[in-house]
């Protein structure tokens, strides 16, 4: 259920979710807490899994909605949206057991990750003895998330365990799934990505030294970077820059 007094935000979140690989269904869009509560109060405790709500709304604000919703559905997950100047409201909302709190404008990948974790938690609760796995639409989504993290943080030290934790799966399963979906390993994908980024930097910032470029794409050892670059590109960074200058 999505509740926000800004129509563009309500429709935007619904559109994002409808186009995602997430196993979710939007049950309703409401402009204020009272509208949402009127519908929510008709539902049985297990009929709604997640409430996404703004805090400051007319008629009934998000805090009152959360309070009433949690009284009726103690296990309901609540994701709160708010502006930068609404910290006090957010602090109050946390007392009601809010699952996640995001500032506007909402980053869709943060929302995806939050919903993905909630989905896995629900699946684990149903079958706690089983290792969390994902179905085939969902596999594509997980791989896209991994790619997103790699492309966003290619310059940082790589840690497969931390990466796996962010998609709520085991490192071995992440490795297997990524190779199955892309035909390459996570490490090889990252190396190729870093080399491509290095090529861009070499052409866009020709005044930079090789060791500076190396550091910008995640390699503290410029000698290792040079060898890796030549292996992938067929030429050294210096030669590549000269060929394209």
C-alpha positions as CSV (number, residue, x, y, z in Angstrom):
1,X,0.0,0.0,0.0
2,X,1.4,3.4,-1.0
3,X,0.3,6.6,0.8
4,X,1.5,10.1,-0.1
5,X,-0.4,13.4,-0.7
6,X,1.8,14.1,-3.7
7,X,0.2,12.3,-6.7
8,X,3.4,12.2,-8.7
9,X,5.2,10.4,-5.9
10,X,2.4,7.8,-5.5
11,X,2.2,7.1,-9.2
12,X,5.9,7.2,-9.6
13,X,6.5,4.5,-6.9
14,X,3.7,2.4,-8.3
15,X,5.2,2.6,-11.8
16,X,8.7,1.8,-10.6
17,X,7.4,-1.3,-8.8
18,X,5.3,-2.4,-11.8
19,X,8.4,-2.4,-14.0
20,X,10.7,-4.1,-11.5
21,X,11.4,-7.8,-11.1
22,X,10.2,-7.6,-7.5
23,X,7.6,-10.1,-6.4
24,X,5.2,-7.4,-5.1
25,X,1.8,-6.2,-6.0
26,X,0.5,-2.7,-5.2
27,X,-2.9,-3.0,-3.4
28,X,-3.8,0.6,-3.4
29,X,-2.7,4.3,-3.7
30,X,-4.0,6.8,-1.2
31,X,-3.6,10.6,-0.7
32,X,-3.7,10.7,3.1
33,X,-3.7,8.5,6.2
34,X,-7.5,8.5,6.6
35,X,-8.1,7.2,3.0
36,X,-5.5,4.5,3.6
37,X,-6.8,3.6,7.1
38,X,-10.3,3.2,5.7
39,X,-9.2,0.5,3.3
40,X,-6.5,-1.0,5.6
41,X,-9.0,-1.5,8.4
42,X,-11.1,-3.8,6.1
43,X,-8.1,-6.2,5.6
44,X,-7.3,-9.2,7.7
45,X,-3.9,-9.0,9.5
46,X,-2.1,-11.2,6.9
47,X,-3.5,-9.5,3.8
48,X,-1.0,-6.7,3.7
49,X,2.8,-7.1,4.0
50,X,4.2,-3.6,3.4
51,X,3.0,0.0,4.0
52,X,4.9,2.7,2.2
53,X,3.9,6.1,3.6
54,X,4.7,9.8,3.7
55,X,4.7,11.4,7.2
56,X,3.2,14.9,6.6
57,X,-0.2,14.6,5.0
58,X,-3.6,16.3,5.5
59,X,-6.6,14.8,7.4
60,X,-4.5,12.0,9.0
61,X,-0.7,12.1,9.0
62,X,1.6,9.2,8.6
63,X,2.4,8.9,12.2
64,X,-1.3,8.3,13.2
65,X,-1.7,5.9,10.2
66,X,1.4,3.9,11.3
67,X,0.2,3.8,14.9
68,X,-3.3,2.5,13.9
69,X,-1.9,0.1,11.3
70,X,0.6,-1.5,13.7
71,X,-2.1,-1.9,16.3
72,X,-4.2,-3.9,13.8
73,X,-1.3,-5.6,12.0
74,X,1.7,-5.9,14.4
75,X,3.8,-7.8,11.8
76,X,3.2,-5.1,9.1
77,X,6.5,-3.8,7.6
78,X,6.5,0.0,7.3
79,X,8.7,2.1,5.0
80,X,8.6,5.8,5.7
81,X,9.2,8.7,3.3
82,X,9.9,12.2,4.4
83,X,11.6,15.5,3.7
84,X,14.9,16.8,5.1
85,X,13.2,19.0,7.6
86,X,11.0,16.3,9.1
87,X,13.5,14.6,11.4
88,X,11.4,14.9,14.5
89,X,8.5,13.2,12.8
90,X,10.8,10.4,11.6
91,X,12.2,10.0,15.1
92,X,8.6,9.5,16.4
93,X,7.9,7.1,13.6
94,X,10.8,4.9,14.6
95,X,9.1,4.3,17.9
96,X,6.4,2.4,16.1
97,X,8.8,-0.1,14.7
98,X,9.4,1.3,11.2
99,X,11.3,-1.0,9.0
100,X,13.0,1.6,6.8
101,X,13.2,5.4,6.6
102,X,14.1,7.2,3.3
103,X,14.5,10.8,2.5
104,X,12.9,12.3,-0.6
105,X,13.6,12.2,-3.5
106,X,13.5,8.4,-3.1
107,X,16.3,6.3,-4.7
108,X,14.5,3.4,-6.4
109,X,17.4,1.1,-5.7
110,X,17.2,1.7,-2.0
111,X,13.5,0.9,-2.2
112,X,14.2,-2.3,-4.2
113,X,16.8,-3.4,-1.6
114,X,14.4,-2.8,1.3
115,X,11.6,-4.7,-0.4
116,X,13.9,-7.5,-1.4
117,X,15.1,-8.0,2.1
118,X,11.5,-8.1,3.4
119,X,10.6,-10.7,0.8
120,X,13.5,-12.9,1.8
121,X,12.7,-12.5,5.5
122,X,9.1,-13.6,4.8
123,X,10.3,-16.6,2.8
124,X,12.8,-17.6,5.5
125,X,10.0,-17.4,8.1
126,X,7.9,-19.8,6.0
127,X,10.7,-22.3,5.6
128,X,13.6,-21.5,8.1
129,X,15.4,-24.7,7.4
130,X,15.9,-23.9,3.7
131,X,18.8,-21.8,2.3
132,X,17.3,-18.7,0.7
133,X,17.2,-19.1,-3.1
134,X,15.6,-17.0,-5.8
135,X,13.3,-17.8,-8.6
136,X,14.1,-17.2,-12.4
137,X,12.6,-13.2,-12.8
138,X,14.0,-12.6,-9.5
139,X,17.5,-14.0,-10.6
140,X,17.7,-11.3,-13.2
141,X,16.9,-8.7,-10.6
142,X,19.6,-9.9,-8.3
143,X,22.2,-9.8,-11.0
144,X,21.1,-6.3,-12.0
145,X,21.5,-5.2,-8.4
146,X,25.0,-6.7,-8.3
147,X,25.9,-4.9,-11.5
148,X,24.6,-1.7,-10.0
149,X,26.7,-2.0,-6.9
150,X,29.8,-2.8,-8.9
151,X,29.3,0.1,-11.3
152,X,28.6,2.5,-8.5
153,X,31.6,1.4,-6.3
154,X,34.1,0.0,-8.8
155,X,36.8,2.2,-7.2
156,X,36.4,0.6,-3.8
157,X,38.1,-2.6,-2.5
158,X,36.1,-5.7,-3.7
159,X,34.6,-7.9,-1.0
160,X,32.4,-10.7,-2.2
161,X,31.0,-11.5,1.3
162,X,29.8,-7.9,1.7
163,X,28.4,-7.8,-1.8
164,X,26.4,-11.0,-1.1
165,X,25.1,-9.6,2.2
166,X,23.7,-6.6,0.3
167,X,21.5,-8.9,-1.8
168,X,20.8,-11.2,1.1
169,X,22.4,-14.3,-0.4
170,X,25.4,-16.5,0.2
171,X,28.7,-15.6,-1.5
172,X,28.9,-19.0,-3.3
173,X,25.3,-18.6,-4.6
174,X,26.0,-15.0,-5.8
175,X,29.1,-16.3,-7.7
176,X,27.2,-19.1,-9.2
177,X,24.2,-17.0,-10.1
178,X,26.2,-14.1,-11.6
179,X,28.2,-16.5,-13.8
180,X,25.0,-18.4,-14.8
181,X,23.3,-15.1,-15.9
182,X,26.2,-13.2,-17.5
183,X,28.7,-15.9,-18.6
184,X,31.5,-14.3,-16.6
185,X,32.6,-14.2,-12.9
186,X,32.0,-11.3,-10.6
187,X,35.7,-10.6,-10.4
188,X,36.2,-10.7,-14.2
189,X,33.2,-8.4,-14.7
190,X,34.7,-5.9,-12.2
191,X,38.1,-6.0,-13.9
192,X,36.6,-5.3,-17.3
193,X,34.6,-2.5,-15.8
194,X,37.6,-1.0,-14.1
195,X,39.6,-1.1,-17.3
196,X,36.8,0.6,-19.3
197,X,36.6,3.3,-16.7
198,X,40.4,3.7,-16.9
199,X,40.2,4.1,-20.7
200,X,37.7,6.9,-20.1
201,X,39.9,8.6,-17.6
202,X,43.0,8.3,-19.8
203,X,41.3,10.2,-22.6
204,X,39.3,12.6,-20.5
205,X,42.1,13.5,-18.2
206,X,45.4,13.1,-20.2
207,X,47.3,15.2,-17.6
208,X,46.9,12.5,-14.9
209,X,49.7,10.1,-14.1
210,X,49.2,6.3,-14.5
211,X,49.3,5.8,-10.7
212,X,46.6,8.4,-10.3
213,X,44.4,6.6,-12.9
214,X,45.1,3.3,-11.1
215,X,43.9,4.7,-7.8
216,X,40.8,6.1,-9.4
217,X,39.7,2.7,-10.6
218,X,40.5,0.7,-7.4
219,X,44.1,-0.3,-7.8
220,X,46.7,0.8,-5.3
221,X,49.6,-0.9,-7.2
222,X,50.2,0.9,-10.5
223,X,52.5,-1.9,-11.7
224,X,49.8,-4.5,-11.3
225,X,47.3,-2.1,-12.9
226,X,49.6,-1.6,-16.0
227,X,49.9,-5.4,-16.4
228,X,46.1,-5.9,-16.0
229,X,45.4,-3.1,-18.4
230,X,47.7,-4.5,-21.1
231,X,46.2,-7.9,-20.7
232,X,42.7,-6.6,-21.2
233,X,43.3,-3.9,-23.8
234,X,46.3,-5.3,-25.6
235,X,48.4,-2.1,-25.0
236,X,49.7,-0.3,-21.9
237,X,47.8,2.7,-20.5
238,X,50.5,5.0,-22.0
239,X,50.2,3.4,-25.5
240,X,46.4,3.5,-25.3
241,X,46.5,7.3,-24.6
242,X,49.0,7.9,-27.4
243,X,46.8,5.9,-29.9
244,X,43.7,7.9,-29.1
245,X,45.1,11.3,-28.5
